[in-house]
Amino acid sequence: MRVVLSILAAFFGVQSEANRRRDFADASPIPYIVSGIVGVVLFVLTLIWIVNQVLSGPV
């Protein structure tokens, strides 16, 4: 859960210095990389869905 919260904070640019240091002190960056990629894919898919909903007009 800590990784997810760190990724979300990084997306919004509100990561605290203490949390950033804690994140970089971890042994492996793999969970952060995977979570970041999944987060970006979900974000892009959400934007595509929103645009499709707006362009489809009134229901």
BELQUILIN-V958004 format. One record per helix or strand of 2 or more residues. SS is the DSSP state (helix for helix, strand for strand). FROM is the first residue (numbers start at 1). TO is the last residue. If there is no record, write none. Layout:
ss: [SS SS]
from: [FROM FROM]
to: [TO TO]
This chain:
ss: [helix helix helix]
from: [2 17 30]
to: [12 25 55]
